[in-house]
Amino acid sequence: MAKIRVKQVRSKIKRPEDQKRTLEALGLRKMNQVVEHEATPQILGMVRKVAHLLEVEELN
C-alpha cells in the first residue's frame, strides 16, 4: 500500500471542532508537524476533510 506524508501548514484556531478532532486523529498537534500514514480510504477521507490546512506528499 502507498504511503503519504502529511504536514499541517495552517492553524486549527477558529476551525470547527470536527476539523480539530480530525487533525488530532491524524496525529497533527502543532504547526509544521509532519506525519506519515498508509494511504487507506479512512486516512484519505480524513485528509480530504482538512485538505485546506495540509500539504500532502505521496511517497514511493
Biopython code that builds the backbone (N, CA, C, O; Angstrom):
import numpy as np
from Bio.PDB.StructureBuilder import StructureBuilder

atoms = [
    (1, "MET", "N", (0.841, -1.186, 0.000)),
    (1, "MET", "CA", (0.000, 0.000, 0.000)),
    (1, "MET", "C", (0.880, 1.241, 0.000)),
    (1, "MET", "O", (1.956, 1.248, 0.597)),
    (2, "ALA", "N", (0.423, 2.274, -0.664)),
    (2, "ALA", "CA", (1.173, 3.523, -0.774)),
    (2, "ALA", "C", (1.189, 4.249, 0.567)),
    (2, "ALA", "O", (0.327, 4.038, 1.421)),
    (3, "LYS", "N", (2.186, 5.102, 0.726)),
    (3, "LYS", "CA", (2.285, 5.933, 1.927)),
    (3, "LYS", "C", (2.156, 7.389, 1.516)),
    (3, "LYS", "O", (2.494, 7.775, 0.397)),
    (4, "ILE", "N", (1.651, 8.198, 2.467)),
    (4, "ILE", "CA", (1.581, 9.635, 2.248)),
    (4, "ILE", "C", (2.231, 10.339, 3.423)),
    (4, "ILE", "O", (2.222, 9.843, 4.550)),
    (5, "ARG", "N", (2.793, 11.499, 3.140)),
    (5, "ARG", "CA", (3.378, 12.353, 4.174)),
    (5, "ARG", "C", (2.484, 13.581, 4.274)),
    (5, "ARG", "O", (2.228, 14.254, 3.276)),
    (6, "VAL", "N", (2.009, 13.870, 5.484)),
    (6, "VAL", "CA", (1.062, 14.955, 5.704)),
    (6, "VAL", "C", (1.706, 15.983, 6.620)),
    (6, "VAL", "O", (2.267, 15.635, 7.659)),
    (7, "LYS", "N", (1.623, 17.263, 6.226)),
    (7, "LYS", "CA", (2.195, 18.354, 7.015)),
    (7, "LYS", "C", (1.120, 19.403, 7.258)),
    (7, "LYS", "O", (0.444, 19.827, 6.321)),
    (8, "GLN", "N", (0.957, 19.822, 8.506)),
    (8, "GLN", "CA", (-0.001, 20.875, 8.833)),
    (8, "GLN", "C", (0.646, 22.224, 8.549)),
    (8, "GLN", "O", (1.681, 22.553, 9.128)),
    (9, "VAL", "N", (0.034, 23.010, 7.653)),
    (9, "VAL", "CA", (0.606, 24.294, 7.260)),
    (9, "VAL", "C", (-0.270, 25.487, 7.660)),
    (9, "VAL", "O", (0.173, 26.632, 7.576)),
    (10, "ARG", "N", (-1.504, 25.227, 8.092)),
    (10, "ARG", "CA", (-2.372, 26.309, 8.557)),
    (10, "ARG", "C", (-2.908, 25.948, 9.935)),
    (10, "ARG", "O", (-3.022, 24.773, 10.285)),
    (11, "SER", "N", (-3.233, 26.972, 10.709)),
    (11, "SER", "CA", (-3.636, 26.799, 12.094)),
    (11, "SER", "C", (-5.034, 26.210, 12.221)),
    (11, "SER", "O", (-5.881, 26.389, 11.345)),
    (12, "LYS", "N", (-5.262, 25.503, 13.327)),
    (12, "LYS", "CA", (-6.597, 24.985, 13.618)),
    (12, "LYS", "C", (-7.410, 25.943, 14.487)),
    (12, "LYS", "O", (-8.541, 25.632, 14.861)),
    (13, "ILE", "N", (-6.843, 27.103, 14.808)),
    (13, "ILE", "CA", (-7.575, 28.112, 15.575)),
    (13, "ILE", "C", (-8.749, 28.610, 14.735)),
    (13, "ILE", "O", (-8.606, 28.821, 13.531)),
    (14, "LYS", "N", (-9.894, 28.795, 15.357)),
    (14, "LYS", "CA", (-11.139, 29.249, 14.726)),
    (14, "LYS", "C", (-11.665, 28.260, 13.693)),
    (14, "LYS", "O", (-12.366, 28.664, 12.765)),
    (15, "ARG", "N", (-11.348, 26.993, 13.828)),
    (15, "ARG", "CA", (-11.890, 25.947, 12.954)),
    (15, "ARG", "C", (-12.973, 25.194, 13.719)),
    (15, "ARG", "O", (-12.949, 25.173, 14.950)),
    (16, "PRO", "N", (-13.920, 24.575, 13.020)),
    (16, "PRO", "CA", (-14.938, 23.778, 13.701)),
    (16, "PRO", "C", (-14.307, 22.625, 14.487)),
    (16, "PRO", "O", (-13.226, 22.141, 14.150)),
    (17, "GLU", "N", (-14.996, 22.203, 15.527)),
    (17, "GLU", "CA", (-14.479, 21.162, 16.420)),
    (17, "GLU", "C", (-14.189, 19.862, 15.675)),
    (17, "GLU", "O", (-13.216, 19.177, 15.992)),
    (18, "ASP", "N", (-15.019, 19.510, 14.688)),
    (18, "ASP", "CA", (-14.781, 18.260, 13.962)),
    (18, "ASP", "C", (-13.471, 18.308, 13.179)),
    (18, "ASP", "O", (-12.806, 17.282, 13.037)),
    (19, "GLN", "N", (-13.086, 19.484, 12.664)),
    (19, "GLN", "CA", (-11.810, 19.596, 11.956)),
    (19, "GLN", "C", (-10.640, 19.505, 12.931)),
    (19, "GLN", "O", (-9.606, 18.921, 12.604)),
    (20, "LYS", "N", (-10.792, 20.076, 14.122)),
    (20, "LYS", "CA", (-9.741, 19.965, 15.139)),
    (20, "LYS", "C", (-9.536, 18.502, 15.524)),
    (20, "LYS", "O", (-8.401, 18.042, 15.658)),
    (21, "ARG", "N", (-10.638, 17.775, 15.702)),
    (21, "ARG", "CA", (-10.539, 16.354, 16.064)),
    (21, "ARG", "C", (-9.920, 15.533, 14.939)),
    (21, "ARG", "O", (-9.183, 14.582, 15.196)),
    (22, "THR", "N", (-10.214, 15.894, 13.705)),
    (22, "THR", "CA", (-9.634, 15.180, 12.565)),
    (22, "THR", "C", (-8.121, 15.364, 12.526)),
    (22, "THR", "O", (-7.386, 14.408, 12.277)),
    (23, "LEU", "N", (-7.652, 16.583, 12.771)),
    (23, "LEU", "CA", (-6.202, 16.819, 12.831)),
    (23, "LEU", "C", (-5.564, 15.994, 13.946)),
    (23, "LEU", "O", (-4.502, 15.404, 13.750)),
    (24, "GLU", "N", (-6.205, 15.950, 15.113)),
    (24, "GLU", "CA", (-5.689, 15.138, 16.233)),
    (24, "GLU", "C", (-5.640, 13.662, 15.846)),
    (24, "GLU", "O", (-4.678, 12.965, 16.167)),
    (25, "ALA", "N", (-6.679, 13.186, 15.154)),
    (25, "ALA", "CA", (-6.730, 11.776, 14.745)),
    (25, "ALA", "C", (-5.625, 11.445, 13.749)),
    (25, "ALA", "O", (-5.136, 10.316, 13.709)),
    (26, "LEU", "N", (-5.235, 12.426, 12.951)),
    (26, "LEU", "CA", (-4.127, 12.221, 12.015)),
    (26, "LEU", "C", (-2.771, 12.305, 12.713)),
    (26, "LEU", "O", (-1.747, 11.987, 12.108)),
    (27, "GLY", "N", (-2.750, 12.729, 13.974)),
    (27, "GLY", "CA", (-1.503, 12.830, 14.717)),
    (27, "GLY", "C", (-0.853, 14.194, 14.612)),
    (27, "GLY", "O", (0.318, 14.353, 14.957)),
    (28, "LEU", "N", (-1.606, 15.187, 14.137)),
    (28, "LEU", "CA", (-1.062, 16.539, 13.961)),
    (28, "LEU", "C", (-1.500, 17.403, 15.128)),
    (28, "LEU", "O", (-2.690, 17.667, 15.298)),
    (29, "ARG", "N", (-0.547, 17.842, 15.929)),
    (29, "ARG", "CA", (-0.851, 18.635, 17.103)),
    (29, "ARG", "C", (-0.253, 20.032, 17.057)),
    (29, "ARG", "O", (-0.682, 20.909, 17.806)),
    (30, "LYS", "N", (0.734, 20.254, 16.188)),
    (30, "LYS", "CA", (1.410, 21.547, 16.089)),
    (30, "LYS", "C", (1.548, 21.940, 14.621)),
    (30, "LYS", "O", (1.473, 21.100, 13.725)),
    (31, "MET", "N", (1.751, 23.222, 14.402)),
    (31, "MET", "CA", (2.020, 23.716, 13.053)),
    (31, "MET", "C", (3.343, 23.131, 12.549)),
    (31, "MET", "O", (4.277, 22.922, 13.323)),
    (32, "ASN", "N", (3.406, 22.876, 11.264)),
    (32, "ASN", "CA", (4.593, 22.353, 10.566)),
    (32, "ASN", "C", (4.995, 20.958, 11.021)),
    (32, "ASN", "O", (6.092, 20.500, 10.698)),
    (33, "GLN", "N", (4.139, 20.279, 11.756)),
    (33, "GLN", "CA", (4.419, 18.903, 12.149)),
    (33, "GLN", "C", (4.145, 17.994, 10.950)),
    (33, "GLN", "O", (3.195, 18.215, 10.200)),
    (34, "VAL", "N", (4.980, 16.975, 10.778)),
    (34, "VAL", "CA", (4.860, 16.048, 9.654)),
    (34, "VAL", "C", (4.631, 14.646, 10.196)),
    (34, "VAL", "O", (5.310, 14.213, 11.128)),
    (35, "VAL", "N", (3.660, 13.933, 9.601)),
    (35, "VAL", "CA", (3.409, 12.539, 9.949)),
    (35, "VAL", "C", (3.284, 11.744, 8.660)),
    (35, "VAL", "O", (2.948, 12.292, 7.610)),
    (36, "GLU", "N", (3.557, 10.449, 8.748)),
    (36, "GLU", "CA", (3.401, 9.548, 7.610)),
    (36, "GLU", "C", (2.330, 8.530, 7.933)),
    (36, "GLU", "O", (2.257, 8.026, 9.054)),
    (37, "HIS", "N", (1.488, 8.225, 6.936)),
    (37, "HIS", "CA", (0.402, 7.267, 7.091)),
    (37, "HIS", "C", (0.330, 6.395, 5.847)),
    (37, "HIS", "O", (0.783, 6.784, 4.770)),
    (38, "GLU", "N", (-0.248, 5.207, 6.015)),
    (38, "GLU", "CA", (-0.625, 4.388, 4.874)),
    (38, "GLU", "C", (-1.805, 5.075, 4.193)),
    (38, "GLU", "O", (-2.636, 5.682, 4.868)),
    (39, "ALA", "N", (-1.887, 4.988, 2.882)),
    (39, "ALA", "CA", (-2.948, 5.662, 2.130)),
    (39, "ALA", "C", (-4.191, 4.785, 2.074)),
    (39, "ALA", "O", (-4.586, 4.328, 1.001)),
    (40, "THR", "N", (-4.810, 4.550, 3.232)),
    (40, "THR", "CA", (-6.058, 3.787, 3.299)),
    (40, "THR", "C", (-7.227, 4.718, 2.998)),
    (40, "THR", "O", (-7.079, 5.936, 3.101)),
    (41, "PRO", "N", (-8.378, 4.178, 2.633)),
    (41, "PRO", "CA", (-9.545, 5.028, 2.388)),
    (41, "PRO", "C", (-9.935, 5.875, 3.596)),
    (41, "PRO", "O", (-10.395, 7.005, 3.430)),
    (42, "GLN", "N", (-9.761, 5.351, 4.800)),
    (42, "GLN", "CA", (-10.104, 6.104, 6.006)),
    (42, "GLN", "C", (-9.189, 7.307, 6.178)),
    (42, "GLN", "O", (-9.659, 8.408, 6.465)),
    (43, "ILE", "N", (-7.894, 7.110, 6.006)),
    (43, "ILE", "CA", (-6.925, 8.203, 6.144)),
    (43, "ILE", "C", (-7.137, 9.226, 5.035)),
    (43, "ILE", "O", (-7.098, 10.429, 5.293)),
    (44, "LEU", "N", (-7.358, 8.773, 3.812)),
    (44, "LEU", "CA", (-7.561, 9.708, 2.705)),
    (44, "LEU", "C", (-8.821, 10.540, 2.905)),
    (44, "LEU", "O", (-8.852, 11.708, 2.518)),
    (45, "GLY", "N", (-9.856, 9.964, 3.500)),
    (45, "GLY", "CA", (-11.065, 10.713, 3.806)),
    (45, "GLY", "C", (-10.802, 11.794, 4.839)),
    (45, "GLY", "O", (-11.312, 12.908, 4.716)),
    (46, "MET", "N", (-10.001, 11.475, 5.870)),
    (46, "MET", "CA", (-9.665, 12.479, 6.877)),
    (46, "MET", "C", (-8.831, 13.599, 6.260)),
    (46, "MET", "O", (-9.043, 14.774, 6.557)),
    (47, "VAL", "N", (-7.883, 13.230, 5.401)),
    (47, "VAL", "CA", (-7.038, 14.233, 4.741)),
    (47, "VAL", "C", (-7.899, 15.135, 3.870)),
    (47, "VAL", "O", (-7.690, 16.348, 3.848)),
    (48, "ARG", "N", (-8.866, 14.566, 3.149)),
    (48, "ARG", "CA", (-9.731, 15.358, 2.282)),
    (48, "ARG", "C", (-10.558, 16.357, 3.092)),
    (48, "ARG", "O", (-10.809, 17.473, 2.637)),
    (49, "LYS", "N", (-10.976, 15.958, 4.283)),
    (49, "LYS", "CA", (-11.812, 16.821, 5.117)),
    (49, "LYS", "C", (-11.072, 18.079, 5.571)),
    (49, "LYS", "O", (-11.686, 19.139, 5.700)),
    (50, "VAL", "N", (-9.772, 17.979, 5.814)),
    (50, "VAL", "CA", (-8.992, 19.128, 6.289)),
    (50, "VAL", "C", (-7.876, 19.493, 5.302)),
    (50, "VAL", "O", (-6.832, 20.008, 5.704)),
    (51, "ALA", "N", (-8.098, 19.228, 4.022)),
    (51, "ALA", "CA", (-7.072, 19.454, 2.998)),
    (51, "ALA", "C", (-6.639, 20.912, 2.928)),
    (51, "ALA", "O", (-5.503, 21.199, 2.550)),
    (52, "HIS", "N", (-7.528, 21.842, 3.286)),
    (52, "HIS", "CA", (-7.198, 23.272, 3.231)),
    (52, "HIS", "C", (-6.198, 23.670, 4.321)),
    (52, "HIS", "O", (-5.687, 24.789, 4.305)),
    (53, "LEU", "N", (-5.913, 22.765, 5.269)),
    (53, "LEU", "CA", (-4.958, 23.047, 6.343)),
    (53, "LEU", "C", (-3.647, 22.285, 6.161)),
    (53, "LEU", "O", (-2.719, 22.462, 6.950)),
    (54, "LEU", "N", (-3.559, 21.442, 5.132)),
    (54, "LEU", "CA", (-2.458, 20.493, 4.999)),
    (54, "LEU", "C", (-1.721, 20.631, 3.680)),
    (54, "LEU", "O", (-2.225, 21.190, 2.705)),
    (55, "GLU", "N", (-0.486, 20.090, 3.691)),
    (55, "GLU", "CA", (0.249, 19.763, 2.465)),
    (55, "GLU", "C", (0.400, 18.254, 2.463)),
    (55, "GLU", "O", (0.765, 17.664, 3.480)),
    (56, "VAL", "N", (0.124, 17.628, 1.338)),
    (56, "VAL", "CA", (0.185, 16.163, 1.244)),
    (56, "VAL", "C", (1.169, 15.787, 0.157)),
    (56, "VAL", "O", (1.171, 16.362, -0.931)),
    (57, "GLU", "N", (2.014, 14.802, 0.475)),
    (57, "GLU", "CA", (3.028, 14.333, -0.480)),
    (57, "GLU", "C", (2.949, 12.817, -0.513)),
    (57, "GLU", "O", (2.917, 12.171, 0.534)),
    (58, "GLU", "N", (2.917, 12.246, -1.712)),
    (58, "GLU", "CA", (2.890, 10.803, -1.853)),
    (58, "GLU", "C", (4.325, 10.269, -1.853)),
    (58, "GLU", "O", (5.203, 10.826, -2.512)),
    (59, "LEU", "N", (4.550, 9.193, -1.111)),
    (59, "LEU", "CA", (5.867, 8.572, -1.031)),
    (59, "LEU", "C", (5.902, 7.304, -1.866)),
    (59, "LEU", "O", (4.872, 6.656, -2.054)),
    (60, "ASN", "N", (7.070, 6.946, -2.365)),
    (60, "ASN", "CA", (7.206, 5.720, -3.165)),
    (60, "ASN", "C", (7.474, 4.542, -2.286)),
    (60, "ASN", "O", (7.617, 3.424, -2.779)),
]
sb = StructureBuilder()
sb.init_structure("model")
sb.init_model(0)
sb.init_chain("A")
sb.init_seg("    ")
for serial, (resi, resn, name, xyz) in enumerate(atoms, 1):
    if name == "N":
        sb.init_residue(resn, " ", resi, " ")
    sb.init_atom(name, np.array(xyz, "f"), 0.0, 1.0, " ", f" {name:<3s}", serial, name[0])
structure = sb.get_structure()
